[in-house]
Amino acid sequence: MKIGSHVSIKDGLIGAAKESYSYGATSFMIYTGAPQNTRRSPVETMKIMEGHAFMKEHNLSDFVVHAPYIINLASYKPEIFNLATDFLKIELDRTTALGSQYMVLHPGAFTDMDVDYGIQKIAEGLNMVLDKDTQPFICLETMAGKGTEIGRNFEELAKIIELVDHKEKLGVCFDTCHTHDSGYDIINDFDGVIKEFDEIIGLERLKVFHINGSLNKRGARKDRHANIGALEDNPKGKDQIGAEALKYIVHHEVAKGKPVILETPWLDKKTNLYKEEIAFLRGDGVL
């Protein structure tokens, strides 16, 4: 199982790999810099060779890069759209230099326009960024449907993919909190949800999983992550999906060989449950 969590890139790729190993992980996810701005350290300073050597020695593989939140390809404002395409190109180059095969991307939000406009703009932006030599897959993330964000159902992602020229460079990141919050019944009918995904998008596109509980009832469209199986006394709130449903997903046939990445909350500034959650999901620990 390729399982891990979001980790810090503060000490370069070697720091991210060591943090992941401390949680008992076999994969991990990073941002190449702060997700809220464009400030970036040169890739030459990110200890990439050391990181890959540590990963090889400690059975870590297929790490994932998450694109920054400030990229909004669906925007009708030229300055925001141009920033999105320019910065996405830079992030793709950094992902390639780091040696990751996957960049997860929030598709975008249409704000004052409509969903069809937003889908067209996202595809336009991806067509400006992708070419035959692009190495990482851009994995469009399934979204919860809050506000005007696009990707709240499989049909919206399929429409984007259909409009992209180099669609062979596109994948999907399946987020459990987001799909639950958008209305899919991943608790009682994950098999049915995956069948629908296959019919609309195609399982060959499914590249990465984000494994998160949710603080909300199904269909709430709020996107609030919960710790796996957390009960009422958890400081961050109760998980409405449940530990057994999430365990079923990570052991499902469709997750085999794919990175499954935790983005569950930290309980305070210094405490996270990644080690315990990873052990539970793998099957050799309890929560």
N, C-alpha and C positions, 0 to 999 in steps of 0.2 A: 504494500500500500504506500502510495506517495502522499504522505500527509504532513501538514505543517501549519504555520500561522504567519500572520503579518509580523515582520521583524524590522528592526532599525537598520538603516544604512549608514548611520553616523560614523562608524569605524570602517567603512568600506565593505566590500563583498565578504572579506574574511570575517569581519565583525558580525555581519548578518548570518553567515554560515555557523559561526561559533554559538551565537545566541540560539539559533534553531536547534543545533545539536544538544544544547542544554535542556531543551524541552522534550527530547526524545523524538524529534522530527526526522523525516526523510525527504522533505521538500520545504519550501517557504515562499513568501511573497515580500517584495520590497517596493518602495517608491524610489526613483533615482535621486530625489531631493524632496523638499517640502511640497506637499500636494496642493498648497494654496497659493504658491507663487512660482516665478520662473527662475529664481536663483538656483544655480547648480554648480557643484564642484566639478572640475575637469575630470573626465573619466580616467585620465592617466594617474590620478591620485587615489583611485578607489580600490586599490589592492586586489585587482581582478585575478591575476595569476595565483596569488596566495589563496584567494577564496576558492578557486576551482581545485587547487591541490588539496585543501582541507575537505572540500565536498567529496572528492574521489576517495579519500582515505576513510571518511566517516559515513559513507552510503547516503549522501544527500544528492538529489538530482531533480531536474525539471523545475527549477525555481521560476517564479512568475513575477513580472513587473506590472505594477498598476499605474496607469496614466493618471496625471494630476487632475483634480476636480475642476480646475479653472478652464479646462478645454471644453468648449461648448460648440460643437459643429452645427447645431441646429439654429444658431442665432441669426437673426435678420440684420443685425448691426455689423457693418463691414469691419469695424475695428476689432470686434469680438471674434467674428468668423476668421479673420486673417490671423489673429493671435492663435486661434485654435489650430489652424492648419500648419502654421509655421512652427509652433511649439510641438505639435504632434510629430512632425518630421524629425525634430531634434530628439525627442524622446524615443522614437524608433531607432535612430542611430545609436543612442546610448544603450538601449535594450540589446541591440546587436553586439555592441562592444562588450557588454557585460556577459554575453553568452546565453541569454534567455531566449526560448522559443515562443514565449507568450507575453503579449501586452494586453491587459484587461482595460477596456475603455467604457465609461458611461456614455451612451450614444449622444445625449444632449437633451436640452429643453427648448420647446418652441416659444415660450414666454408669451408675447403679444400676438403671435400669428396663430396657426392651427397645426394639427398633427401632420397633415399631408405636406404642408410647407416644410416642417421640420425634417421629415423623412427625406425629402428632396435635397435639403441643404446638407444633411449628414452624408448622403451618398455622394453629393458634389465634393464635399471635403475629403472623403475617403478616396475618391477618384483623383484628387490632386496630390494625395500623399502616397498611395500605393502604386507600385510598378512591378514588373516581372522579376526584379532583383530584390524586392523586399524579403527579408529573412524571417522575422518573427510573425506569427499570426496576430492580427488584431482581433481580440475576443470581445465582441459586443456583450455587455452584461445585461442579464434580465433585470428589470427595474421594478420597484414597488408600485409606481404609478402616482407618487405624490406630486402635487402641482401640475406642471406641464411636461414632466420628463417623458421621454420616448423610450420604448422598450418594455412597456408594462404588460405586453402580451406577445406571444410567439409570432403572431401575424405582423406586428410592427417590425420586428427584427427581420422577418423574412422579406418584407417589402424593401428594407434597406439593402439587404444582401442582393436582391434581384437587380437593383439599380447600379451596383458596383461592377466595374469592368473586370478587375482582378479579384473576383469573388473567391478564388482559390486561396487567397491570403487571409480570408476572414474565418473566424470561429465564433463560438459563443461561450460565455462564462455563466454557468447556472448558479444563481445565488438563492439559497434556500429561504432566507428571510424575505427577500424581495418577491420570489414567486408566491410564497404563502401570503404575503401582504397584498399582492396584486389579485389574489383570488383563487389560485390553483390549489387543489386539495392534495398537497404532498404528504399529509399525515395519513390519510386513509386510502389514498389511491395514487401513490407515486408511480406505479406501473402504468396506470392510465394517463398520467401527466406526461410520462416519457413517450408513450405511444403517440400522444398528440404532438409532442415536440418533433418526433420523427416524421410524422405525416406533414407537418407544416414547414419545418426547417431542415430536418435530416440529421440523424445521429452522427454522421461524419463531421458535422460542424461542432459537436460538443467536445470542448478541449479542456476546460477547467471548471472546478466546482468551488464556490464559496460556501462554507458550512457554518451557518449561524442560526441560533434560536431567534425567536421574535417575541417582543413584548406585546404584540397586538393579535387580536382575533383575525382569522382569515378574511381577506378582502378589505382590510382597514386602510390600505394605501398610505402607510405612514413611515415605513422603513426605520424601525427602531430595533437594533440587534439586542439579543439576550444571550446570556451564558447558557450553555447546553444543559437542558434539564433543570434549570434554576427554579427553585420554589419561591413561595411568597416572601420568605425571609431573606432572599438574596437582595443585597443593597441596590442592585440595578433593576430588580423586578423579575417577575415570573416568566419563564419560557412557555409560550403558548403552542409551540410545535411539539416539544418533548424529546427527551433523549433517545428513546427507542426508535422513533421515526427517523431521526437524523442518523442513528447508527445503521438503520436499514439502508438508507441512501448511500452511505459511504462504502457499504459492502455489496451494493448492487452491481450487477454485471456492467452497467454503463459507466461506473466510476473506476473500473479496473484500469490500471495503468495511467490514470490521469491525476494531475495534482489536485488534491482536496485541501483547501486552505481555510483556516479559521480566522474570522475577524470579530470574535466575541469580545465583549467589553472588559476593560480593566476595572477592578473593584475600587481601586484608588490609584494614586499616582505611581505606586511602586508594586502593586500586586496584580498579577494576572493568573488565569487558570489554564493557560495553554498546555502545560505539562500534564495536568490531570485530565483535561478534555481530550488531548491526543491519545493518552493511554486508554481512556474509556472507549473512544471510537475505534481504536485499533483492536480492542478486545482483551487487553491485559491490565485493566485498571477499573476502579469504581469512582464515581463522582461523590 
